[in-house]
Amino acid sequence: MELNPKSEIKKTKKMKIVLAIDGSDFSEVAINELKKMTLSSNSEIHIINVYELPKTTGLGLHTMGGKIGNYIEEIKSNAQKLGNKIVSEASDKIKAENKALTITTSVVSGLPKSTINEKAENWGADLIVVGSQGHGALSRLVLGSVSQYLTTNAKCSVLIARDRNKK
């Protein structure tokens, strides 16, 4: 039987997915949701962890010498180490499900909601996956919501993973 070129199976579209995680239980839900997806082997996942440095008070706390001056650098170093561990473990979990996926990682300092959105835009992501912390309306008003910001501002689709067992 001869195949008609028009009837050949189309090559599966490559997906570019940004997985934004912070090491919380909510991030674990997002990782598990991504692992359930059937992705083509040419899909790419970029796992990002964004940490915020504390806002300094006073006049240039971070530029002062001695122990106080090293405080910010120590926080940054510890956040970077923890972030690297978080994205590495997530990468291992996803690779265990599909070894053919291309997975890259980054750990950066910034405001999580805008940094995640910028990464997705600059990278040309098709999808952003985040966990839902399930804040109520008052908490979102006070704290802001990464997932709410992304659903409003992202130029690609956003998947907010929720734990079905939490009420």
Buried (B, 14 or more C-beta within 10 A) or exposed (E): EEEEEEEEEEEEEEBBBBBBBBBEEBBBBBBBBBBEBEBEEEBBBBBBBBBEEEEBEEEEBBEBEEEEEEBBEEBBEEBBEBBBEBBBBBBEBBEEBBEEBEBEBBBBBBBBBBBBBEBBBEBEBBBBBBBBBBBEEEEBEEEEBBBBBBBEEBEBEBBBBBBEEEE
